[in-house]
Amino acid sequence: MPTMLDGVAEFEREIMLERRWERIAKAKAAGKYKGRKPTAREKSEDVLRLHAEGIEATEIAKRTGVGRASVYRNLADKKATKSS
């Protein structure tokens, strides 16, 4: 009996997920679903400027409002584009 209920629950979950993806696709087609803005990438210039001034990553993260990992990612992107 529990196995049969598990099967029904899994089937319902799959149907719910399918409907969700259909709604997302419909919203994207209508231009209403754009996702999250890339905030850390937008603040890349500020991060690079502050780093050039000699400010440490933790302080840059506090000042710009992005995570410390995002600061390091921006700096690594700059280094990768420089070497290419």
Buried (B, 14 or more C-beta within 10 A) or exposed (E): EEEEEEEEEEEEEEEEEEEEEEEEEEEEEEEEEEEEEEEBEEBBEBBBEBBEEEBEBEEBBEBBEBEBEBBBBBBEBBEEEEEE
